[in-house]
Amino acid sequence: MAPFSFRLEQVRRYRKQLEEQAMQALAQATMRRDATLARIAGLHESIAEQRARLCRAESLSAAERWLTQTYETALKADLAHAREILAEQENEVDQRRIELVQKAQDRNLLDKLKEKQAARHALAER
């Protein structure tokens, strides 16, 4: 009897490739999200520094106080924008995760079919 060959092997390899691409896309989206989280943490630190500087306001001139307050306001605007970006990136990570699960399920389906056909072929050989 001929050795076992899975007729859908090319399709299975293609689905495995799609799964790997989805895995890479998820990793990239996660890295972008993590970078935004780090930026948000940095903005929080900068805002805290500016507030501490304003608390020591007796040593600041009026111009320095105005400049510090204006800079803090700009930092808060940057923080709000970064949070909006973070929300979008969280959605992207969720979408990529869903895509990866779907691709893995598609590949697993063919893997199980291959196993069943290989088992039937082995049984028929015996």
Rosetta blueprint (number, residue, H / E / L):
1 M L
2 A L
3 P L
4 F L
5 S L
6 F L
7 R L
8 L L
9 E H
10 Q H
11 V H
12 R H
13 R H
14 Y H
15 R H
16 K H
17 Q H
18 L H
19 E H
20 E H
21 Q H
22 A H
23 M H
24 Q H
25 A H
26 L H
27 A H
28 Q H
29 A H
30 T H
31 M H
32 R H
33 R H
34 D H
35 A H
36 T H
37 L H
38 A H
39 R H
40 I H
41 A H
42 G H
43 L H
44 H H
45 E H
46 S H
47 I H
48 A H
49 E H
50 Q H
51 R H
52 A H
53 R H
54 L H
55 C H
56 R L
57 A H
58 E H
59 S H
60 L L
61 S L
62 A H
63 A H
64 E H
65 R H
66 W H
67 L H
68 T H
69 Q H
70 T H
71 Y H
72 E H
73 T H
74 A H
75 L H
76 K H
77 A H
78 D H
79 L H
80 A H
81 H H
82 A H
83 R H
84 E H
85 I H
86 L H
87 A H
88 E H
89 Q H
90 E H
91 N H
92 E H
93 V H
94 D H
95 Q H
96 R H
97 R H
98 I H
99 E H
100 L H
101 V H
102 Q H
103 K H
104 A H
105 Q H
106 D H
107 R H
108 N H
109 L H
110 L H
111 D H
112 K H
113 L H
114 K H
115 E H
116 K H
117 Q H
118 A H
119 A H
120 R H
121 H H
122 A H
123 L H
124 A H
125 E H
126 R L
